[in-house]
Amino acid sequence: MSTEPRLGFLSKQELALTFVTFLWGGTFLVLHLAMQHCGPLFFVGVRFVMAAVMVALLSGKTVLKMQRREMVAGVFIGVPLALGYALQCMGLETITSSRSAFLTALYVPLVPLLQWVILRKKPHIMNFIGIACAFAGLVFLAGPAALTLSLSHGDTVTVVAAVAIALEIVFISLFAQGVDSRRVTVMQLGAGGLVALLLVPIVGEPVPTFSWVWFGCAFALASLSALVQLVMNWAQKSVSPARATVIYAGEPVWGGLVGWIAGDILGVNTLVGAALIVAGVLISELRPRRGGKVPVTSSTL
């Protein structure tokens, strides 16, 4: 059982992950605007390099003490991080947003499977049930059009993006112990940004002319990327990959809430999906015991 202090139902680490997931859920409008003026790889590359510089400046001289282990951790986390975001953007150029949401959501059930393979730690049965419930919620959010699958090029790159996102979450837990979160964050953002920029000429993506629109979007999302990665690297030292995955699955719920505030109409599917994701978070915390008692604890794998 976790010994971390808890503020009500959630620990402070889980609350922090919930907060950054809320922030991240409100970035869809910014990303959509940026893609009208810039290619996905170039945008991801510039944004992550900016974020790396921001974290380095905030970290001060501690960055100069970076150890070899932290460099390796940063590369392992940064590469799937950049590829996941870039491939998701590429997929959105040819498939609908509902289809992309469903396919990207594959990272939810993939995380416990990958952690089982990579970390050799079998998740608790309640983690599986909670994740399945959250995944069902994501299907409702995506809508019925996403249930007819025939893999096109856009579908394929989005599925690969889901695998990359799942790997990033598992790698953070694998490398988070015994390293400085700030130095690892600088390394992973820098490595991810450089990988994305190196891929620009390889895939033949045109370099855009300067525009304050894509530059402003990149700067805004770079600031958020810096915050999100710092919090993830710190919080996942004590929050399991399976538990973190269910929290991250709330991203479309927060995105829908931001859209509703901006004037979008929330349909029945959206409301049902949001309810299922919240239920998934609650279920993943339950640990039934013999004798009828059902304690609520932090996930420990």
N, C-alpha and C positions, 0 to 999 in steps of 0.2 A: 504494500500500500504506500502511496506517495506520502512523504512527510512535508511537502511544500505547503506553506500557508495558503488558506483558501478564503476568498472574499465571497461568502454566500455559497452558491452552487459551484462556481468556477474558481480556479486558482488565479493568482495574478498573471501568471504566464498565459493561461487560457484566455483571460480577459484581454490581454494584449494582442493575442492572435485574432480574437474576434474583432477588435477595433481596427486592425490593419486590413482584415478581410472586408469590413464595412467600407473603409476608404477605397480599397481596390475595386469594390463593386460599383463605385461611381465613376470609373474611368472610361467606360465604353464610349461615351459621347466624344471624349477627347481623342481616343484612338481612332474612331471613325473619321473624325475631322482630319487627323494627321495623314491617314491613308489616302486622302484625296490630293495630297500634295507631295507625297514621299513614298518610296518603296519600303516594304516591311523590314528587310535586312538592314538597310542603311539607317532606318529610324531606330530599330532596336539597338544597333551598334552605337550610334551617337548618344542615345538615351542612357545606355549602361556605362559608357565611358564618362559621361557627365556625372552620373551617380557615383562612380568610383572616385572621381576627383572630390566630390562633395564630402563623402565619408572620410577620405584621406585628410582633408582640411580640418574636419571636425575632430578627427582622432589625434592630430598633432604628431609629436615625435614618436608615439608608440608604433606608427606604421614602419618606421625605420628598424624596428626590432623584429620584423617579420621572420618567422622560422620556416625551415624547409617543409615541415609538416603542414603549416598553414598555407603555404603556396600550393602544395598538392591538393589539400582540401578545397581551396578556392577554385582550382581548375576543374576538379571533379564536380563541384556544385555549379560552377559558372557556365560550363559548356551546355549541359542539358537545360539550364535556365534560359539561356539565349536561344537555343534551338527551339524550345517549346513555344516561346512567345513569337518568334519569327515564323515558324511553321503554321501556327494558328492564324496569324495575319495572312499568310499566303493562301491558306484554305478559304478564308473569308472572301477572297477575290473571285472565287468561282462557285461557292456553295452558299446556301441561305444561312442566316444567323441561327435559326432554330436547329438546323442540321448540325452546324458547328457546335452549338451548345451541347447537343446530345453526344456527339462523338468525343468532344473534349472531356465530357463528364466520365469517360471511361477511366480516367486517372483515379477516380474514387475507388472502384473495386480493384484496380491494379496495385495500389499502394500496399495493402496487406499481403498480397501475393508476392510482390517484389521484396518486401521486408522479410518474408518467410524464407525466400531464396537467398537474399544477400545478407541479412542480419541473423539468419537461423533462429528467429524468434516467432513462435506461432501466436497469432493474435487470439485474444479471448473471444469466445463465441458471441458475446454481446457486442464486441467490436464489429464482427461480421454482420450481425443483424442491424446494428445502427447504420453501418455503411450502406447496406442494401436498401434500407429505408430512405437514406439521403439520396441514393442514386435514383430510386423510384421518383423522388421529388424532382430531381433534375430532368427526368423524362417528361413529367407533367409540365415543367417550365418550358421545355423545348417545344412541346406541342405534338400532335399526332402525325404531322408531316415528316417528323424526324424518324418515324418507325419503319419507313420503307427504305431499306438499305440496299444499295447497289454501288459498290465502291468506285467512285470516279477519282480523278487525280486530286481534286480538292478534298474528297473524303480521306484518301490515303495519307496525305500530308497532315491532316488534322488528327488522324489516329496516331501517327508517329509523334505528333506534338503532345498528345495525351500520355504516351509512354515516357517522353522526355520530362514532362511535369512530374509524373510519379517518381521517376528516378531522382529528380532534384530533391523532393521531399524526403526520400529515403536516405540520400547521400548527406543531407543536412544532419539527420540524426546519427548517421554513421561517423561523421567527422566532427560533430559539435563538441564532444567531450575533450577537455584538456587543451583547448586552443582559445586564442583571443578573438572574440566575436567581431570586433572592429577590423582587425587585420584580415580575417577570413572574408569579411564582407567586401573590403576593398579589392581583394584578389579575385573573388568570384565575379564581381561586377566588371572589373577590368578585363578579366579573361573572357567572360561572356561577350562583352562589347567588341573586343578585338576579333574574336572568332566570327561574329556576325559581320563585321566590316570586311574581313578577309574573304568571306563568302560572296560579297557583293559582285566583284568581277568574275568570280568562278561561275556563278549562276547567270551572269549577264544582266543583272539588275542595273538599270541606269541610275547614275548619281544625279539627284535632283538639283535644280538651281536653288539658290538661297531664297528662303521665304520665312518671314517672321511667323507665319502660321505653324509650319512644322517645327521650326526652332523653338517657338514658345511652348508647343505641345511636348516636345522632347524635354525641355527644361522642367516643365511641371511634372511630367511622369518620372523624370530622373530623380527629382526631389522625393517623390513618393517611393520609388524603387529603393532609394537609400534607406528610408525609414523602414519599409517593409522587410528588407533583407536583414537589417540590424535586429529588428524585433524577432524575426523567424529564427535566426542563428542563436539568439539569447534564449528564447522561450523553449525551443525544441531540445534544449539540454535536459529538460525535465518533462516535456510533453511528448508522448509517444507518437510515432508516425500515423498510426491508425486514428488516434484521437485528433491529431492536427488535421488530418484529411477531412474528417467530418466537419470540423470548424471551417476549413477552407471551402467546403461544399456550400456554405451559406453565401458565397460571393454573388450568385445570381439573385438571391433573395434581396440582398442590399442593393444590387443593381436595379431590380424592379422597384424598390422603394424610392430610389433616387429618380427613376423614370416617372413614377407616379407623382412625386413632388413637382417634376418638370412638366406634368400635364398628361402623361400616358394613362390609359385606362387599363386597370388590372382585371383580367378575365378570371373565370373560375379555375382554369388550369393553373394559372400563376398562383392563386391563393391556396389551392390544394397542394401544389408543389412546395410552396413555402412552409406549409404546415408539416408536410412529410419530412423536410430537411430539419426543421426544429425538433421534430420527434426523433429523428435519427441521432441528433446530438444528445438528447436525453437518454435514449435507449443505450447508447454506447457507454454511458456512465454506470449503468446498473450492473450489480454483481450479485445475482441471486444466491442465497445460501439455504441449506437445509434447515427446516424449522420455521420457514415462512418469512424470515426477515430478508429484506432486499436493501442492502446498504448501497449508498452512492459514493463512489470513490473515483480517484483519478486513475486513468488507464496506465497500467504498468505491464509491459510485455516481457 
